[in-house]
Amino acid sequence: MDKFYIITNGQKDKGMEVTRQVASYLEERGCYCGIQKLSEGRMEGLYRYTDPGRIPADTQCIIVLGGDGTLLQAARDVVHTGIPLFGINMGTLGYLAEVDRTGIQPALDKLLQDGYEVEERMMLKGTVYHEGKVIGRGIALNDIVIGREGPLRVICLRNYVNGEYLNVYNADGMIVATPTGSTGYSLSAGGPIVAPEARMTVITPLAPHTLNSRSIILPAKDVITVEIGEGRHEEQETAIATFDGDTWTPMVTGDRIVIEKAQVSTRIIKLSNLSFVEVVRRKMNV
């Protein structure tokens, strides 16, 4: 490949120093390399932080400088372009961003020599309804979280799968995660680690008010509906649905969110020959 585009988190690469180094390295080798700084605030319009309209249609690889959070933000904005993403981690622990700043040059050489694979990562689509009308929607590469809003308390979440009643969680909230998101918030809440190439959905309650609640794994084709129940003393409850920890839609008692596999998927470039098991072992220091 010889046509690149860089999306940079300016807070992680202050002064765009590493960004310019990457661009210069590629351009010195006859490549095209455009640059777009990730917006520090929410953009107006359809996109959150990255304007995909500025990315040339013939781009072969989008290099994301920042960390897993930066890559998640970029993925949702550019997913409809179909261009694969390659993450360079400028922070600490990262699962999506494969290399850190010490391994940039060897990684770029592999990209130039086409020494890579492209993984298709499943995404989720969530649609929020209030009195039968759509009030919010979004996609997520990691997870969709339904949680309480306001004072500390448990909320009632009624859950359905393909229209059939599943259970009720009285909890701080619940996480609906993809395999990619299984190593994120879901993991910290006690959920299982799932290989990223799998096609399934993981439901994990947050601090459930019971001793026997565990994560539930469902096929990717299943449609999950979560309805907000009443608060104590039959008061109206307030909650919030969050997409990849970034964008959100407020909810109240009676509102529901329908979560299903998105029709689009994120394409991630993988350079390493390490197995998923080896990556987990190294990242988790086990």
N, C-alpha and C positions, 0 to 999 in steps of 0.2 A: 504494500500500500504506500501511497505517496501524497495523499490528500487528507490533511488533519484539521481539526478544529479544537481549540482549548477553551474549556469553561473553568474559570478560576474563582475560588472563594478568597476574596481580597483580605478577609480577616485572618485567614490561615497563611496566605502568601502576601505579607505586607510589602507594599512597593512593587508587587508583581515581579520580584526578582527571579524566582524559580520559573515562573511562566515565560519570561523573556529568554531564559537560558534554554528551556525546552524548545521554544519556537526557533531560536537561532540554530540549535543543533539540527533540527529537522530541515530548515531552509538551506543550511550549508550543504546538505546532502540532496538538494534538488527538489525538496518537497514544498507543497503549499501548506501554510499553517495559519489559519485565522484565529482570532482571540476574542472572547467575550467574558467580561467580568461579571460574576454572579451579582445580581442586584441585591443590595443590603436590606431593602425593604420590599414589601409585596408590590408587584407590578400591577398597573391597571389593566383590565381586560382579561383575556382567557388564561394567560400564563402567570406563573407565580414569580419566578426569579430569572428565567432564561427565555429569550425570544427566539424560538426555532426558525422564525422567518429570516433571521440574519445568517443562518447556517447554509452554506452552498449545498445545492442538491446532490452534487457529486462527491461530497465528503465521505470518506471511507471509515473514519474513526474519530470519535469525540473523546478527547483526553480530559478527564475531570480532576482538577487539582484541589484538594481540600481534605475530605475524609468520607466516611460512609454517609453522614448526613448530607453533605454536599452532593454526593452521587445520587442519593434518593431524591433530592429536590430536582436535580437536572433530569433524572430518568422520567419523572412524571411530565415534565415539560416537553421533552423531545421524543417520547416513546413513539409517537405517530410518524416520525421520520424514518424509523426502522434502522437508524444508524447505530452500530454497536458502540458501547461505552467502555473506556479503560480508565480505571481509577488509580490515582497516585495519592497515597495517604500522607497528609501533612500534619496529622495529629498523633493520636496514641493508638489504641486498639482498633483494627479495622478488618472486617471480613470481606466487604465488597471491593474496597480499594486494595488491590493485590500487592503493590510495591510501595515502599517508602522512599524518601528523597535520596537515600544512599544507593538505591538500586535503579535510579531513573535511566542512566545511560545504557546499561545492558538491556533494560526493558524496551527502550526506543529502538535499539538495534534489532531486537527480535521482531518488533512490529514492522520495521523496514524490510526484514527478510521473510515476512509472512510466517513467522514461527509462532503461531497462536491458534487457539480454538475459540469458537463463539458459543457461549451457553445461552439458552433461552430460559429466562426466569419468569415464572408465573406471577401475575398481578391480580389484585382484587378490585372489584368495582362495588361501590356502596351507594345506595340511593335512599335518602331520608324523606319520609312522608309525614305530613301533619294534616289530619282530617282528610286524608285521601289525596292530598296535593303534594307534589314534589317540592321540597324546600331546600334541598341540597344534594349534591352528588360529588363523587370524587373517585380517584383510583389510588391504589397504594401498592408499592413493591414489597414493603415490609409487613405492615399490619394496619388494621382498622380497630380502634379502641373506643369502647363505649364506657364512659365513666361519669361519676358524679360531678356536679358543678356547685360550688359554694362550700358551706360548712362541712366538716368531717362527719360522714354518716354512711351507712350502707344504703344502697338503692336496690329496687326490685327489677330484675331483668327477666322477662319471659322469652324463652327461646324456642324457635320452631325450625325444623329442617324439611324442606320441600313441602311446606304447609302443614306438616304433622308436628304436634306438640312434642318437645323434647324434655325441657326441665325449666326450673326457675332458679336463678342465682340471686340470693341476697348477699351482696358483695360491694366492694368499692367500685367494681366495674368488671369488664371482661375484654379480652384481647382475641381478635380473630386474625390469625397470622398465616402468611404464606410460608413455604419451606425456607425461603430466603430470610424471612423475618423471625424464624424460629430461634436464631442465635441472638436476637435483640431483646426487646422488652419481654417477650413471651418467656424466654429462657430465665430472666431474672425473677419472673413470677412462678417459676417451677415447671414450666412447660418443657416438652422434649425437644431435642435437637433433631432436625430432619435434613436429609441430604438435599441440596438446592435444586437438583434436577428432578426431584419428585414432583408429583402433581397431586396435592392434597391441601386441606385446610385444617389448621389447628385452633381449637377453641380453648382458651385458658382463663379461668376466673381470677379476678384480683382480690386477694384477701377475702375469700368467701366465708360467710358466717355459718360454717358447718365443718365437720371433721372429715367428710368423705368425698369432697369435690375434687375431681382430677381433670386433667386436660382430656379433650375428646378430639379424635382425629377423624376427619370425614373426607370422602372422595372429592376431587376438585369440581365435579359436576353438580354437587349438591348446592342448593340455595338456602342460605341461613337468614332467618328473620329474627330480629331482636326488638321486643316491644318494651317501652318504659312503663313500669307499673306505678301504682299509687304510693305516695309516701306514708309515713306514720299518720294516724288519725285521718286517713283518707285525704290527705292534703295533696295538692299538685306537686309532683316531683320535677326537679330540673336536672338535666344531664347534658352531656356533650359527646358528639361523635367526632373522633379525630383521625385524620388520614396521614399515616407515616409521621405522626407527632408534629405535624406542621400546619395543615389546614383543618378547619373544624366547622361543625354545624351544631347549634344549640338544639336541644330536644326537651320535651316536657311529657308528662304522663299521657299515655295513649299514642304518642308518636312511635314510629317504627323505622328501622333501617333494614333494608334488604341487601344482603351481601352475597356476591357470586363471583365466579372466575371472570376476569376481564377478557375481552376479545383480543386485547393487545398484550404483548409481553415485552419485557426489557431484555435486550441483547447485551451480554457482558463478555468482554474479551478476557480470556484466561491464557496466561503465558506458562505458568508452572505446570509441571507434570505431577506435582504432589496430589495424592488422593485426598478426598474430603476428610477421611479419617485422620490422615496425617496433619492436615490443616487445623482440624479441631484440637488435636493433641498439642500442637505447637501454640495455638492461640490461648488455649485454656491451661497450658502448663501442666498437663496431666501425664 
